[in-house]
Amino acid sequence: MVNLKHPKIVDVYSGYFSPEKETFVMINELCDYGALERLIISKREKDQAFPEDIIRRVMMDITSAIEYIHSKDWLHCDMKPENVLVSINGDVKLGDFGISLNLLEKEKQLKTPIGTLK
């Protein structure tokens, strides 16, 4: 589990493997508005656009999170609106570090297929 602490990164409290579900379960801070992807789809369905100031804030928050993780020698490897979470008060945070890479692990670096396959 990646241990990164930053105001624009979703806090992860714990995690465990669920044998019943055959998956790893993460317990993290509540981002009750869900993924940015959901908000984008909602706007698109209503033929609406986000105001520029909102877009600017989202991009600045994501950039801040990326700058921090890079300073800690990590790559996210799965950047997409599904992994950007939003709280009810509008906080934007980067989450899902499941396939992130540590740049100091040279053997693994750039040899692992990364990203979400669709």
N, C-alpha and C positions, 0 to 999 in steps of 0.2 A: 504494500500500500504506500502510495506517495504521501509524504508528510510535508505539505506546503501550507504556510499560514500567510494569508494576504486578504485584505478587505474585499477583493474582487474575485476570490476563489471560494467555491462552496466548501464549508467546513465538513470534514468527515470525522464522525465520532467513533465509529467502529465498523467492523466487517466480519463476516463469518461465511463459511461454506454450508449451504443447505443441501444435505444429501437427498431429501425428498424432491426438491426442485432441480437438483443437480446444477446448481449455479452459485455464484458468490453474491452474497447480499451485503449491500453497503447501507449504513445508517448515517445519514448526513443531515445538515441543517435544512430546515423547511424553506423551500422557494415556492410558495403557494400559488404563484401565477403560472408556474410550469415553464416549459421550454419556450425560448424565443421563436422557435419554428411555429408553434401554435398561434402566437400573436401575429406573425407574418401571414399565415394562412387566413386567419380571421380578417385581417385588413384587406387581403387580396379578394376574398369572397364578397366583401362589401364595396369593392372597387375604390378603396381608400388608400392613402399613403401615410406614412409616418411623417410628422413634422420634422424639419431639419434639425431642430435643437435636440429632439429625442434621438435621432440617428447619430448625431455628433456625440451625445453622452454615452450611448451604447458602445460606439467604436472606441471612445476614450477609455471606458471601463475595461473592455476586452483587451485593448492594447496595454493597459496597465498590468493586467493579469499575465499576459504573454511576456512582457518585459521582465516581470518578476520571476516567472518560471525559467526563463532563459538565463537569468542571472544566477540561478541555482543549478544550472547545467541540466535542465530537463527540457524535453520536447513533448508537446501535447499529443501530436500525431493524429488527431481526430477532430479538427476544428470544423464545426458546422452549427447551424442554429439549434439543433436538437441538444447540443451540449452547452448551450448558454442558457442559464436559468434566471428567472425573474421573480422577485418577491412581490407581494401585494403592495408594498410601498415604493416599488420601482427600482429597487437595487438589482443590478445586473451582475451575475457572477458566472465564472467559467467552472464547469464541472466535468465529470466523467474522464478520469485520468487512467482508465483501464488499460489502454495500450500505449501509454506514454513511455518514453525512452530516456534513460539517463545517459548523457553524452560522455560520461567517464567510463561507461561500460563499452570499451572499444570493440569487443568481439561481436556484440549484438548490434552495434551501430550500423545502420544502413543495410543490414542483411535481412532484417525482419520485414515481411510485407506489413504495411501499416494502413490505417484508415478503415472506414466502414465499407464493406462490400455490399453492393445493392444489385 
